[in-house]
Amino acid sequence: MIYLNQAATTYPKPQCVLEAHTASLYSGPVGQFRSSSTAKEPDIFEKCRCSLGTLFGIKEWKRIFFSSGATDSANAVIYGLPLSGKNVVITQTEHNSILRPLLNLREQVGSVTIVPCDSDGKVEPADIEAAISEETAAVFVNHCSNVTGMIQDIAGIGKITKKKGVILAVDVSQSAGCIPIEADLWGIDVLIFTGHKSLFGTQGTGGYYIKEGVEFRPYKYGGTGRDSRQLTYEKGDYEFEPGTQNTPGITALNAGAEYILRRGVERIAEKEQNLMKMLYQGLENIPGVRVYGNAMKNQGPVMSFTFSGLQSSDIAYILQNGYHITVRAGLHCAPLINNAMGTGKYGTVRVSISDMTQEKEIQSILSAMTEISAGGVIA
């Protein structure tokens, strides 16, 4: 099988991730406040926070909190920020993990303004600035589109939100681990991430970062392993991680983050950009194919296309059953950007890669699409 659905979840994982996850299942419990055996040394949670802080350009890495993934993090952030009765600005590129909480937690948010993007998913910072009003409390931006791979100018947007005095929340689910991120330098106040994509962690891991000084409240309550006599939370950090944590998952996530730090995120980005350029140039020359996103510009390891005369689901089926190539078809949990692209009815075929993807795999899908375009064998 040729796996080109890395934007859904990365496969395969680096060997070090598999080994770390397995070793965690066989080792004793580790938790700084839940086990006396680890009280005098940093536990895996602190190690992982530090690794992620280095990767994300966050000095206050202790302000990184773990969750079950980006959706869990988004709900925590939207509930926890002071958004009641306020305006929130988002972009047309957002994933449903952001859209649905914002639009369904109406008691938490006063109004939502959606800033449009072009057909490649590009959002102009000037349009975001124009959308900010006196009632705006926060701006949510998707760093890298999970449909077209377009990378937004977060540094430019950060200058605007700082000038306007509003919170900047950035979803880096698709960029974390494969695109350089400088949260402190860019002025990011809140960062949302998942662990199982280009960070190479396992499914069911993720988290969020809340900058010191940003007003925030927990959205769920329970045991934290410390200050157990208190029945209500006082100000502190650990109330944001109540309940039993996913120790094997966090152990694997730390191994993934350390792998990326050793490998170098810039080297990963360069490799993936070269593969995406090959894919883009190849697809552009195949009759009937229309590409969304432009790898010759500012794009991550994700690209979508459609094919004249066939629905995206048909192409995905043919690639899977006729050529053993796994891609994804549909709206990709991002309906608004599909509307901007004119693909809101049937969606697109999405091709996504990781550091594990090889050049011959890109050549395989190009050969397959060339054959399909020429009227070759259909599964």
C-alpha positions as CSV (number, residue, x, y, z in Angstrom):
1,M,0.0,0.0,0.0
2,I,1.1,3.5,-0.8
3,Y,-0.2,5.8,2.0
4,L,-0.8,9.4,0.9
5,N,-3.3,10.3,3.6
6,Q,-0.8,11.7,6.2
7,A,-3.0,14.7,7.0
8,A,-5.5,12.3,8.5
9,T,-2.9,10.6,10.7
10,T,0.8,9.8,9.9
11,Y,1.8,6.3,9.0
12,P,4.2,4.7,9.5
13,K,5.6,6.3,12.7
14,P,9.3,6.5,13.4
15,Q,10.6,3.4,15.2
16,C,11.5,5.4,18.3
17,V,7.8,6.3,18.7
18,L,6.7,2.7,18.6
19,E,9.4,1.7,21.0
20,A,8.6,4.5,23.5
21,H,4.9,3.7,23.4
22,T,5.5,0.0,24.0
23,A,8.1,0.6,26.8
24,S,5.6,2.9,28.6
25,L,3.1,0.1,28.7
26,Y,5.6,-2.2,30.4
27,S,7.0,0.4,32.8
28,G,5.7,1.6,36.1
29,P,3.3,4.6,36.4
30,V,5.0,7.9,36.0
31,G,3.4,11.1,37.3
32,Q,5.1,13.8,39.4
33,F,2.1,14.2,41.7
34,R,0.6,10.7,41.6
35,S,3.7,8.5,42.4
36,S,6.3,8.8,45.1
37,S,8.8,7.0,42.9
38,T,9.1,9.9,40.5
39,A,8.7,12.9,42.8
40,K,12.3,14.0,42.6
41,E,12.8,13.8,38.8
42,P,11.0,15.4,35.8
43,D,8.2,13.1,34.6
44,I,7.5,12.3,31.0
45,F,4.8,15.0,30.9
46,E,7.3,17.7,31.8
47,K,9.8,16.3,29.3
48,C,7.2,16.4,26.6
49,R,6.1,19.9,27.4
50,C,9.7,21.0,27.2
51,S,10.2,19.2,23.8
52,L,7.1,20.8,22.4
53,G,8.0,24.2,23.7
54,T,11.4,24.0,21.9
55,L,9.6,22.9,18.7
56,F,6.9,25.6,18.9
57,G,9.2,28.4,20.0
58,I,7.5,28.8,23.4
59,K,9.7,29.8,26.4
60,E,6.8,29.3,28.8
61,W,6.6,25.6,28.0
62,K,5.0,24.8,31.3
63,R,1.9,26.5,30.0
64,I,1.4,23.7,27.5
65,F,-1.4,21.4,28.6
66,F,-2.3,18.0,27.2
67,S,-5.7,16.8,25.9
68,S,-7.1,14.0,23.7
69,G,-6.5,16.0,20.5
70,A,-7.2,19.2,18.7
71,T,-11.0,19.0,19.0
72,D,-10.8,18.5,22.8
73,S,-8.3,21.4,22.9
74,A,-10.5,23.7,20.8
75,N,-13.5,23.1,23.1
76,A,-11.3,23.8,26.1
77,V,-10.0,27.0,24.6
78,I,-13.4,28.3,23.4
79,Y,-15.0,27.5,26.8
80,G,-12.0,28.8,28.7
81,L,-11.4,32.2,27.1
82,P,-13.5,35.3,28.0
83,L,-15.6,35.2,24.9
84,S,-19.1,35.6,26.4
85,G,-21.0,38.3,24.5
86,K,-17.9,39.1,22.5
87,N,-17.1,38.9,18.8
88,V,-14.8,36.2,17.5
89,V,-13.1,36.5,14.1
90,I,-12.2,33.3,12.2
91,T,-11.2,32.4,8.6
92,Q,-13.0,30.5,5.9
93,T,-10.2,27.8,6.1
94,E,-11.1,26.6,9.6
95,H,-11.6,22.9,10.4
96,N,-14.8,21.8,12.1
97,S,-12.9,21.3,15.3
98,I,-12.9,25.1,15.5
99,L,-16.1,25.9,13.6
100,R,-18.5,23.6,15.4
101,P,-17.6,24.6,19.0
102,L,-17.7,28.3,18.1
103,L,-21.1,28.0,16.3
104,N,-22.7,25.6,18.9
105,L,-21.4,27.1,22.1
106,R,-23.5,30.2,21.6
107,E,-23.7,30.9,25.3
108,Q,-19.9,31.3,25.2
109,V,-19.6,33.5,22.1
110,G,-21.6,36.6,21.1
111,S,-21.0,36.6,17.4
112,V,-18.7,35.1,14.8
113,T,-17.2,36.9,11.8
114,I,-15.8,34.8,9.0
115,V,-13.0,36.2,6.9
116,P,-13.0,34.8,3.3
117,C,-10.1,33.1,1.6
118,D,-9.3,32.7,-2.1
119,S,-9.6,29.4,-4.1
120,D,-6.2,28.3,-2.8
121,G,-7.1,29.0,0.8
122,K,-5.1,32.2,1.2
123,V,-6.3,34.7,3.7
124,E,-5.1,38.3,3.6
125,P,-4.0,39.8,6.9
126,A,-5.6,43.1,5.9
127,D,-9.0,41.4,5.6
128,I,-8.6,40.1,9.2
129,E,-7.7,43.6,10.4
130,A,-10.8,45.0,8.7
131,A,-13.0,42.4,10.4
132,I,-11.8,43.2,13.9
133,S,-14.2,45.5,15.8
134,E,-14.4,47.0,19.2
135,E,-16.4,43.9,20.3
136,T,-13.8,41.5,19.1
137,A,-12.1,39.4,21.8
138,A,-10.2,36.9,19.7
139,V,-9.0,35.9,16.3
140,F,-8.8,32.2,15.4
141,V,-6.5,31.2,12.4
142,N,-5.7,27.9,10.8
143,H,-1.9,28.0,10.3
144,C,-1.9,25.4,7.4
145,S,-5.0,24.4,5.6
146,N,-5.8,20.7,5.8
147,V,-7.4,21.0,2.3
148,T,-5.0,23.0,0.2
149,G,-1.9,23.2,2.4
150,M,-1.9,27.0,2.2
151,I,0.3,28.5,5.0
152,Q,-1.0,31.7,6.5
153,D,1.1,34.7,7.5
154,I,0.8,34.2,11.2
155,A,3.6,36.7,12.0
156,G,1.7,39.4,10.0
157,I,-1.6,38.6,11.7
158,G,0.1,38.6,15.1
159,K,1.2,42.2,14.6
160,I,-2.4,43.1,13.9
161,T,-3.9,41.4,16.9
162,K,-1.2,42.8,19.2
163,K,-2.0,46.3,17.8
164,K,-5.7,45.8,18.3
165,G,-5.3,44.2,21.7
166,V,-7.2,41.0,20.9
167,I,-6.2,37.3,21.5
168,L,-4.6,35.4,18.7
169,A,-5.4,31.7,18.7
170,V,-3.7,29.5,16.1
171,D,-4.6,26.0,15.1
172,V,-1.3,24.3,14.2
173,S,-2.7,20.8,13.8
174,Q,-1.5,20.4,10.2
175,S,1.8,22.3,10.6
176,A,3.2,21.1,13.9
177,G,6.2,19.0,13.3
178,C,6.6,19.8,9.5
179,I,6.6,23.6,9.3
180,P,8.7,25.9,11.5
181,I,6.6,27.6,14.2
182,E,7.7,30.6,16.4
183,A,4.8,31.2,18.7
184,D,6.5,33.8,20.9
185,L,8.1,35.6,18.0
186,W,4.8,35.7,16.1
187,G,2.7,36.9,19.0
188,I,0.6,33.8,19.4
189,D,-1.5,33.9,22.7
190,V,-3.2,30.5,22.3
191,L,-1.9,27.5,20.3
192,I,-4.0,24.4,19.5
193,F,-2.3,21.1,18.3
194,T,-2.9,17.4,17.8
195,G,-0.3,14.8,18.4
196,H,-1.0,12.1,15.8
197,K,-0.2,13.9,12.6
198,S,3.2,15.3,11.8
199,L,4.3,15.2,15.4
200,F,4.2,11.4,14.9
201,G,2.4,10.7,18.2
202,T,-0.5,8.3,18.6
203,Q,-4.1,9.0,18.1
204,G,-5.9,10.4,21.2
205,T,-3.1,12.9,22.0
206,G,-2.8,16.7,21.6
207,G,-2.9,19.8,23.7
208,Y,-2.9,23.6,23.8
209,Y,-0.8,26.5,25.0
210,I,-2.1,29.5,26.9
211,K,0.2,32.4,27.2
212,E,0.8,33.7,30.7
213,G,-1.6,36.6,31.5
214,V,-4.4,35.4,29.2
215,E,-7.6,35.0,31.2
216,F,-8.6,31.4,31.1
217,R,-10.8,29.0,33.1
218,P,-10.9,25.2,33.0
219,Y,-13.8,23.6,31.3
220,K,-13.8,20.3,33.2
221,Y,-13.0,19.5,36.8
222,G,-11.7,16.6,38.8
223,G,-8.6,15.1,40.5
224,T,-5.2,16.5,39.7
225,G,-3.1,14.5,42.1
226,R,-2.3,17.6,44.3
227,D,-4.0,19.8,46.8
228,S,-6.6,17.2,47.3
229,R,-8.2,18.9,50.3
230,Q,-9.3,21.7,48.1
231,L,-12.8,21.2,46.6
232,T,-12.6,24.2,44.4
233,Y,-9.7,25.2,42.2
234,E,-7.4,28.1,43.0
235,K,-5.2,29.8,40.4
236,G,-2.6,27.5,39.1
237,D,-1.8,25.4,36.0
238,Y,-2.6,21.8,36.9
239,E,-6.3,22.4,37.1
240,F,-6.3,22.3,33.3
241,E,-5.4,18.6,33.2
242,P,-7.8,16.9,35.6
243,G,-8.2,13.1,35.6
244,T,-5.9,10.3,34.5
245,Q,-3.6,11.3,31.7
246,N,-2.6,9.2,28.7
247,T,0.9,8.3,29.8
248,P,1.7,5.9,26.9
249,G,0.4,8.5,24.4
250,I,2.4,11.4,25.9
251,T,5.5,9.2,26.0
252,A,5.1,8.4,22.3
253,L,4.4,12.1,21.6
254,N,7.6,13.1,23.3
255,A,9.5,10.5,21.3
256,G,7.9,12.0,18.1
257,A,8.9,15.5,19.1
258,E,12.4,14.5,20.0
259,Y,12.7,12.7,16.6
260,I,11.7,16.0,14.8
261,L,14.1,18.0,16.9
262,R,17.0,15.6,16.0
263,R,16.0,15.5,12.3
264,G,15.4,19.3,12.2
265,V,12.0,20.7,11.2
266,E,13.6,22.8,8.5
267,R,15.0,19.7,6.9
268,I,11.6,18.0,7.1
269,A,10.0,21.0,5.5
270,E,12.5,21.2,2.7
271,K,12.1,17.5,1.8
272,E,8.3,17.8,1.9
273,Q,8.3,21.0,-0.2
274,N,10.4,19.3,-2.9
275,L,8.0,16.3,-3.0
276,M,5.0,18.6,-3.2
277,K,6.5,20.6,-6.0
278,M,7.0,17.3,-7.9
279,L,3.3,16.4,-7.2
280,Y,2.0,19.8,-8.2
281,Q,3.9,20.0,-11.5
282,G,3.0,16.5,-12.4
283,L,-0.8,16.9,-11.7
284,E,-0.9,20.2,-13.5
285,N,0.2,18.5,-16.7
286,I,-2.5,15.7,-16.5
287,P,-5.5,16.5,-18.7
288,G,-8.7,16.7,-16.6
289,V,-7.0,17.5,-13.3
290,R,-7.5,20.7,-11.5
291,V,-5.2,21.4,-8.5
292,Y,-6.1,23.5,-5.5
293,G,-3.2,25.0,-3.7
294,N,0.2,25.9,-5.2
295,A,3.3,24.1,-4.1
296,M,5.4,26.7,-6.0
297,K,4.3,29.3,-3.4
298,N,3.7,28.9,0.3
299,Q,2.3,25.5,0.9
300,G,2.6,22.7,3.4
301,P,2.5,18.9,2.8
302,V,-1.2,18.9,1.7
303,M,-2.8,19.3,-1.7
304,S,-6.2,18.8,-3.2
305,F,-7.4,18.1,-6.8
306,T,-10.5,17.3,-8.7
307,F,-10.9,15.3,-12.0
308,S,-13.3,16.3,-14.8
309,G,-16.1,13.8,-15.2
310,L,-15.6,11.9,-11.9
311,Q,-16.5,12.6,-8.3
312,S,-13.6,12.8,-5.8
313,S,-14.9,9.6,-4.1
314,D,-14.7,7.8,-7.4
315,I,-11.1,8.8,-7.9
316,A,-10.2,7.8,-4.3
317,Y,-11.9,4.4,-4.9
318,I,-10.0,3.8,-8.2
319,L,-6.7,4.8,-6.6
320,Q,-7.3,2.5,-3.7
321,N,-8.7,-0.5,-5.5
322,G,-6.9,-0.2,-8.8
323,Y,-3.5,1.0,-7.6
324,H,-3.3,0.4,-3.9
325,I,-2.8,4.1,-3.2
326,T,-4.6,5.6,-0.2
327,V,-5.8,9.2,-0.4
328,R,-8.8,10.9,1.1
329,A,-11.9,12.2,-0.7
330,G,-14.6,14.6,0.5
331,L,-14.8,17.9,2.4
332,H,-12.1,17.0,4.9
333,C,-14.1,18.4,7.8
334,A,-13.6,21.9,6.3
335,P,-16.8,22.8,4.5
336,L,-16.3,26.6,4.2
337,I,-13.0,26.5,2.3
338,N,-14.6,24.0,-0.1
339,N,-17.3,26.6,-0.8
340,A,-14.6,29.1,-1.6
341,M,-13.0,26.6,-4.0
342,G,-16.3,25.7,-5.7
343,T,-16.1,22.1,-4.4
344,G,-18.7,22.3,-1.8
345,K,-20.9,19.5,-3.3
346,Y,-18.4,16.7,-3.8
347,G,-15.2,17.9,-2.2
348,T,-11.8,17.1,-3.4
349,V,-9.2,14.3,-3.6
350,R,-6.6,15.1,-1.0
351,V,-3.0,14.0,-1.2
352,S,-0.9,14.5,1.9
353,I,2.7,13.4,2.8
354,S,5.0,13.2,5.7
355,D,8.7,12.9,6.4
356,M,8.3,9.1,5.7
357,T,7.0,9.6,2.2
358,Q,9.3,8.6,-0.6
359,E,9.8,10.1,-4.1
360,K,8.7,6.9,-5.8
361,E,5.3,7.1,-4.0
362,I,4.7,10.5,-5.6
363,Q,5.7,9.0,-9.0
364,S,3.2,6.2,-8.4
365,I,0.2,8.5,-8.0
366,L,1.3,10.6,-10.9
367,S,1.5,7.5,-13.1
368,A,-1.9,6.3,-11.8
369,M,-3.6,9.6,-12.5
370,T,-2.0,9.8,-16.0
371,E,-3.4,6.3,-16.8
372,I,-6.8,7.2,-15.4
373,S,-6.8,10.4,-17.5
374,A,-6.0,8.4,-20.6
375,G,-9.0,6.1,-19.9
376,G,-7.0,3.3,-18.4
377,V,-8.3,0.4,-16.3
378,I,-10.8,1.4,-13.7
379,A,-11.3,-0.8,-10.7
